[in-house]
Amino acid sequence: MSRSDDVAEVAGQKDEDVRPFLAAIASSSNDAIIGKDRRGKITYWNAAAERLFGYPASEIIGQSVSRIIPPDRATEEMSILDRVGSGEYLAHFETKRVTKDGRIIPVSLTLSPILGPDGAVIGISDIARDLSETQRLAEAFQQREALLRSILDSNPDGFIVIGESGIIKIFSAAAERMFGYAAAEVVGRNVSMLMPEPYSAAHDGYMQRYRDTGDRRIIGIGRVVAGLRKDGTTFPMDLQIGEATAPGERRFTGFVRDLTERENRDRRLAELQSELMHVARLSELGQMASALAHEVNQPLTAVANYLRGMRRLLNDDSPPLLRQGIEKVAEQTERARAIVQSLRSLVKKEERPRSAEDLEALVLETAALVLAGMSRRVALIQDIPADAQAVFIDRVQVQQVLLNLMRNGVEAMEGRPLQRLTVRARRVGERVEIAVADTGSGLSDEVQARLFQPFVTTKADGLGVGLSICRTIVESHGSQLTVTSVPEQGTTFLFDVPAAPGLGAQAEPL
């Protein structure tokens, strides 16, 4: 039996039997139910229609349905009256309606012809459902989806979603850049295509074992694995896998971080640290050689003078063995002096080339070396304005100075309640002043007076040549290394270097 037959059968029953039944349905419905004749005059208006459109039944019944039709929908309503008036049934027809207070609301309409005893269409039943909340939720969902997509696309980590059979469902923009595939090339294919052998061949077996046993091997646990790019190259990556249950299927989410850059950075830091250590050893050796030469040359000179005096005391009657012994001692004394001089020449530094360097980048790189691997937290404050960033220096030597001063500052703050290391710079004329300050316990006046002398140190295992080396490097850049210290407040080292050519002069001292 068709819907028209159902309507006809109900219409054929006695009015006293049908009306209570229809009234109960209409009054309890949450959807607005509107009855109208074929010309669009409203003949019925239930309570839900009053709530939705704002018109009480007493005000709207007998009026044209155009009262709730937006002006731009008038032609549409005429078409609806013609179609349903000719017996057509319309379901879930989405359109717009207007309320008494002028609000335009989206609605879904189900329209049915109302048949008379003779089967002719005598009116139209209009059931309207408010879509405002549905559309609001849909728009909110779309906004959240767009936000999530934006986050995933801007995230440097790749994001991949697969089904429980290993088929790729989502492939983010970062994953595209990382693996070299466009999303369209991988979505719908097995994720094993992103793995080198033997992991690629074994992956489906891992998935099947998890489905059978529920035994987690990597889910929820980060692991460093190898990824396979489109061009066939492999790269190390950190893989984090999570699990989510979607309707009808489990999904697995994977965040992938390319570790190539980190490995390159770690390698660069290791190479830089090795280079600085090498330069430091040469510098320390040079300082030690200079100090030793100065100290050893004095007794050697005295020995040579004594030997010259002893030669004058010799005469023809002196024993030959004594004469030979004195000559041998003189020879060995000269040899010792020659060895010391040779050592000084060996470690003597040549003039090193200088270039324009970024002071801010240099400080950050040095801080990474100083603070890497520390178990305690040290706050690093960097204050380098734009006009003080470009300096004309020997990069390795000045970094050696910064490394020594910053490391000394960190060590001086051991056990202190406030551990803050500050590196400041200011442009002063054609030079840039640099200050390295700590919040340690400070230095005594006695230590300050001898601080830059070789072999003077406050460390139990130090050689006492680091600051002496720093002073020599700073002096080679046309400056002096100075220190100010306040007991229980900290110590500040200050020096300056040439500014890179081309910057305007400033005059703001530290």
C-alpha positions in Angstrom: 0.0 0.0 0.0 1.3 3.4 -1.0 1.5 6.5 1.3 -1.4 8.0 -0.7 -3.4 4.9 0.1 -2.6 5.3 3.8 -3.8 8.9 3.8 -6.9 8.0 1.9 -7.7 5.2 4.3 -7.4 7.5 7.3 -9.4 10.2 5.5 -12.1 7.7 4.9 -12.6 6.9 8.6 -15.1 8.7 10.7 -14.0 12.2 11.9 -14.7 11.4 15.5 -12.2 8.5 15.3 -9.4 10.2 13.4 -9.3 13.6 15.0 -8.2 12.6 18.5 -5.5 10.4 17.0 -4.1 13.2 14.7 -4.4 15.8 17.5 -2.3 13.7 19.9 0.4 13.2 17.3 0.5 16.9 16.4 0.5 18.2 19.9 3.3 15.9 21.1 5.5 16.4 18.1 8.8 18.3 18.6 8.7 19.3 14.9 6.6 22.2 13.8 3.4 20.9 12.0 1.6 23.3 9.7 -1.5 22.7 7.7 -2.4 24.9 4.8 -4.7 24.8 1.8 -3.5 24.7 -1.7 -3.3 28.5 -1.9 -1.0 28.6 1.0 -3.5 29.8 3.7 -2.6 28.3 7.1 -5.3 26.0 8.6 -3.3 24.3 11.4 -0.4 25.4 13.7 0.8 23.2 16.5 2.6 24.2 19.7 6.1 23.3 18.2 5.3 25.8 15.3 4.5 28.5 17.9 7.9 27.9 19.6 9.9 27.8 16.4 8.4 30.7 14.5 7.1 32.9 17.4 3.5 33.2 16.2 0.7 32.0 18.4 -1.8 29.9 16.6 -4.6 32.5 17.1 -2.5 35.1 15.3 -1.3 33.0 12.3 -4.1 30.6 11.5 -6.0 32.1 8.5 -2.9 34.0 7.4 -0.8 33.3 4.3 2.2 31.0 4.8 4.2 33.8 3.1 4.4 35.4 6.7 7.2 32.9 7.4 8.7 32.8 3.9 11.8 35.0 3.2 11.2 37.4 0.3 13.9 35.6 -1.8 12.1 32.3 -1.3 8.7 33.3 -2.6 9.1 31.6 -6.0 10.3 28.5 -4.3 7.2 28.3 -2.1 5.0 28.7 -5.2 6.7 25.8 -6.8 6.2 23.7 -3.6 2.5 24.5 -3.5 2.2 23.4 -7.2 4.2 20.2 -6.8 2.6 19.0 -3.5 -0.8 20.3 -4.7 -0.5 17.9 -7.7 0.0 15.0 -5.3 3.9 14.9 -5.0 5.5 14.0 -1.7 8.7 16.0 -0.7 10.9 14.7 2.1 13.9 16.5 3.8 13.7 19.6 1.6 16.2 22.1 3.1 15.4 25.7 2.8 15.0 29.0 4.9 12.2 30.4 6.9 11.7 33.7 8.8 10.5 34.0 12.4 8.2 36.7 13.9 11.2 38.6 15.2 12.9 38.6 11.7 15.4 35.9 12.2 16.2 33.7 9.2 16.5 30.0 10.2 17.4 26.9 8.2 14.8 24.2 8.2 14.2 20.8 6.8 10.7 20.3 5.3 8.6 17.2 4.8 5.6 18.0 2.7 2.6 15.7 2.1 -0.6 16.2 0.2 -3.8 16.0 2.3 -6.5 14.1 0.4 -10.3 14.5 0.7 -12.9 11.8 0.7 -12.8 11.7 -3.1 -9.1 11.4 -3.2 -8.5 14.9 -4.4 -5.8 17.1 -2.7 -7.5 19.5 -0.3 -4.5 20.7 1.5 -0.8 20.3 2.4 0.8 19.0 5.6 4.1 20.9 6.3 6.4 19.4 8.9 9.4 21.7 9.6 12.5 20.8 11.6 14.9 23.5 12.8 18.4 22.9 11.5 20.0 25.8 13.3 21.7 23.6 16.0 22.6 20.9 13.4 24.2 23.5 11.2 25.9 25.1 14.2 27.4 21.8 15.2 28.4 21.1 11.6 30.1 24.4 11.3 31.8 23.9 14.6 33.0 20.5 13.5 34.3 22.0 10.2 36.1 24.8 12.1 37.7 22.2 14.5 38.6 20.1 11.5 40.2 23.1 9.7 42.0 24.0 12.9 43.3 20.5 13.3 44.4 20.4 9.7 46.2 23.7 10.1 48.0 22.4 13.2 49.0 19.2 11.5 50.1 21.1 8.3 52.2 23.6 10.3 53.6 20.9 12.7 57.3 20.1 11.7 56.6 16.5 12.8 54.9 14.2 10.3 51.5 12.8 11.1 50.2 9.6 9.7 47.0 7.7 10.5 46.5 4.1 9.5 43.7 1.5 9.8 44.2 -1.8 11.7 45.2 -3.5 8.4 48.0 -1.0 7.9 46.3 1.1 5.2 47.2 4.8 5.3 44.2 7.0 5.9 45.8 10.4 6.6 49.2 11.8 5.5 50.1 15.3 6.7 51.9 18.0 4.8 55.0 17.6 7.0 54.9 13.8 6.2 54.8 14.7 2.5 58.0 16.9 2.9 59.7 14.2 5.1 59.1 11.2 2.8 58.9 12.9 -0.5 55.4 11.5 -1.4 52.2 13.5 -2.1 49.3 12.4 0.1 47.5 11.1 -2.9 50.4 8.7 -3.6 50.2 7.0 -0.3 46.6 7.2 1.0 45.0 3.9 0.5 48.3 2.0 0.4 50.1 0.0 3.1 52.3 2.0 5.5 55.0 -0.6 5.0 55.9 1.3 1.8 57.6 3.9 4.1 59.9 1.4 5.7 63.1 -0.1 4.5 63.7 -3.9 4.5 63.5 -6.0 6.6 61.0 -3.9 8.5 58.7 -3.5 5.5 58.2 -7.2 4.9 57.7 -7.9 8.7 55.2 -5.1 9.3 52.0 -6.9 8.4 53.0 -9.8 10.7 53.4 -7.3 13.6 49.9 -5.9 12.9 48.4 -9.4 12.8 50.1 -10.4 16.0 48.7 -7.4 17.8 45.2 -8.0 16.5 45.4 -11.7 17.7 47.2 -11.1 21.0 46.8 -7.5 22.0 50.5 -7.5 22.9 51.9 -4.0 22.5 55.5 -3.8 21.2 55.7 -0.1 20.2 52.3 1.5 20.8 52.5 4.2 23.4 56.3 3.9 23.4 58.7 6.1 21.5 61.3 4.4 19.3 64.0 5.4 16.9 63.5 3.6 13.6 64.4 4.1 9.9 62.2 5.7 7.4 62.3 5.2 3.6 61.9 8.2 1.3 60.4 8.1 -2.2 63.9 8.5 -3.7 65.0 5.3 -1.9 67.2 7.0 0.7 66.7 6.2 4.4 66.8 8.5 7.4 66.6 8.1 11.2 63.3 9.1 12.8 61.7 9.2 16.2 58.3 7.4 16.0 55.5 7.9 18.5 52.4 5.6 18.0 49.0 6.0 19.6 45.8 4.0 19.2 42.2 5.3 18.8 38.9 3.5 18.2 36.9 4.7 15.3 33.4 3.4 14.5 33.9 0.0 13.2 37.7 0.0 13.1 40.7 0.8 15.2 43.0 3.5 14.0 46.7 4.1 14.8 48.2 7.5 14.9 51.9 8.1 14.3 54.0 11.2 14.9 57.3 11.1 13.0 60.3 13.4 13.7 63.2 13.4 11.3 66.4 13.0 13.4 68.7 13.9 10.5 68.9 17.6 11.5 69.5 16.7 15.2 72.3 14.3 14.3 73.9 17.0 12.1 73.6 19.5 14.9 75.1 17.1 17.4 77.9 16.3 15.0 78.5 20.0 14.4 78.6 20.7 18.2 81.0 17.8 18.7 83.2 19.0 15.9 83.1 22.5 17.3 83.8 21.4 20.8 86.7 19.3 19.6 88.1 22.3 17.6 87.8 24.6 20.6 89.5 22.0 22.9 92.3 21.7 20.3 92.8 25.5 20.2 92.6 25.6 24.0 95.3 23.0 24.3 97.6 24.9 21.9 96.9 28.1 23.7 97.5 26.5 27.1 100.7 25.0 25.7 101.8 28.4 24.4 101.1 30.0 27.7 102.9 27.3 29.6 105.8 27.4 27.3 106.1 31.2 27.7 105.8 31.0 31.4 108.3 28.1 31.6 110.7 29.9 29.3 110.6 33.0 31.4 111.1 31.1 34.7 113.7 28.6 33.4 115.7 31.1 31.5 116.6 33.0 34.7 118.4 30.0 36.4 119.9 29.0 33.1 121.3 32.6 32.7 122.7 32.4 36.2 124.3 29.0 35.5 125.9 30.5 32.3 127.3 33.4 34.3 128.8 31.1 37.0 130.4 29.0 34.3 132.0 32.1 32.7 133.4 33.0 36.1 134.7 29.5 36.7 136.5 29.6 33.3 138.3 32.7 34.3 139.5 30.9 37.4 141.1 28.1 35.4 144.8 28.2 34.6 147.4 25.9 33.0 147.8 24.0 36.2 144.1 23.2 36.5 143.2 19.5 36.1 142.2 18.6 32.6 139.2 16.7 33.8 137.9 19.7 35.6 138.3 21.9 32.5 136.5 19.2 30.4 133.7 19.0 33.0 133.2 22.7 33.0 133.0 22.8 29.2 130.5 20.0 29.2 128.3 21.8 31.7 128.5 24.9 29.6 127.5 23.0 26.5 124.5 21.4 28.2 123.4 24.8 29.6 123.3 26.3 26.1 121.5 23.3 24.9 118.8 23.7 27.5 118.4 27.3 26.6 118.1 26.3 22.9 115.4 23.7 23.7 113.3 26.3 25.6 113.7 28.8 22.7 112.7 26.1 20.2 109.6 25.2 22.2 108.6 28.9 22.3 109.0 29.1 18.5 107.0 25.9 18.0 103.9 27.1 19.8 104.1 30.7 18.8 100.8 31.8 17.2 100.6 33.2 13.7 98.2 36.1 12.9 94.8 34.5 12.3 92.2 35.9 9.8 89.2 37.8 11.0 85.7 38.1 9.5 82.3 39.6 10.2 80.4 37.3 12.5 76.9 37.2 14.2 77.6 37.7 17.9 74.1 36.5 18.9 74.5 33.2 17.0 78.0 32.8 18.4 76.7 33.2 22.0 73.8 30.7 21.5 76.1 28.1 20.0 78.6 28.6 22.9 75.8 28.3 25.4 74.7 25.0 23.9 78.2 23.7 24.5 78.4 25.0 28.1 74.9 23.9 29.2 74.6 20.6 27.2 74.1 17.6 29.5 73.8 19.6 32.7 71.7 18.0 35.4 70.9 21.3 37.1 69.0 24.3 35.6 70.9 27.4 34.8 68.9 30.4 33.4 70.6 32.0 30.4 69.8 35.6 29.7 71.0 37.1 26.4 70.7 40.8 25.7 72.3 41.6 22.3 70.6 44.5 20.4 70.6 44.6 16.6 73.3 47.3 16.4 75.7 45.1 18.4 75.2 41.8 16.6 77.8 42.1 13.8 81.4 42.0 15.0 84.7 41.7 13.2 86.6 38.9 15.0 88.5 35.7 14.9 85.4 33.5 15.5 87.2 30.5 17.1 89.3 32.6 19.4 86.5 34.8 20.7 84.3 31.8 21.1 87.1 30.3 23.2 86.9 33.4 25.4 83.1 33.2 25.7 83.3 29.4 26.4 85.8 29.9 29.2 84.0 32.8 30.8 80.6 31.2 30.6 81.9 27.9 31.9 83.6 29.6 34.8 80.3 31.4 35.6 78.3 28.2 35.6 80.9 26.5 37.8 80.9 29.5 40.2 77.1 29.2 40.7 77.3 25.5 41.8 75.0 25.2 44.9 73.8 28.8 44.7 70.0 29.5 45.2 69.9 31.7 42.1 71.8 30.4 39.0 71.5 33.0 36.3 74.1 33.5 33.5 73.8 36.8 31.6 75.6 37.7 28.3 75.0 41.4 27.4 76.4 43.5 24.5 76.3 47.2 23.7 77.6 49.2 20.7 80.2 51.8 21.8 81.5 53.8 18.9 83.2 51.4 16.5 83.4 48.6 19.0 81.1 46.3 20.8 81.3 45.8 24.6 80.6 42.3 25.8 79.8 41.4 29.4 79.5 37.9 30.9 77.9 37.9 34.4 77.1 35.2 36.9 75.3 35.1 40.3 78.0 33.1 42.1 79.6 33.9 45.4 82.1 36.4 43.9 85.9 36.7 44.1 88.1 37.9 46.9 90.3 40.9 46.4 93.4 38.7 46.6 92.2 36.4 43.8 91.1 39.4 41.7 94.6 40.9 41.9 96.2 37.8 40.5 93.3 36.5 38.4 94.9 36.8 35.0 98.3 35.5 35.9 99.3 32.1 34.6 98.8 29.2 37.0 96.6 31.2 39.3 93.3 29.3 39.9 90.5 28.8 42.5 89.7 25.3 41.2 91.2 22.2 42.8 92.0 20.6 39.5 92.6 23.7 37.3 95.8 24.7 35.7 95.2 28.4 36.1 95.9 29.3 32.4 92.3 29.7 31.0 91.9 33.4 32.0 95.4 34.1 31.0 94.6 32.7 27.5 91.4 34.8 27.4 93.4 37.9 28.3 95.9 37.3 25.5 93.1 36.7 22.9 91.2 39.9 24.0 94.4 41.9 23.8 95.0 40.6 20.3 91.6 42.2 19.4 92.7 45.5 20.8 91.0 45.4 24.2 91.5 44.6 27.9 89.8 41.8 29.9 88.5 43.3 33.1 86.6 41.9 36.1 84.3 43.3 38.8 83.0 41.1 41.6 80.7 41.7 44.5 80.8 39.1 47.4 77.7 36.9 47.4 76.3 38.7 44.4 78.4 37.5 41.5 81.2 38.3 39.0 81.2 40.2 35.7 83.9 40.0 33.0 84.0 42.8 30.4 85.9 43.2 27.1 85.2 44.7 23.7 85.8 43.7 20.1 85.7 45.6 16.8 82.3 46.1 15.3 81.8 44.8 11.7 82.4 47.6 9.1 79.4 49.4 7.9 77.3 49.7 11.1 76.5 53.2 12.4 78.3 54.3 15.6 76.5 54.3 18.9 77.7 55.4 22.3 75.9 53.5 25.0 78.3 52.0 27.5 77.4 49.0 29.5 
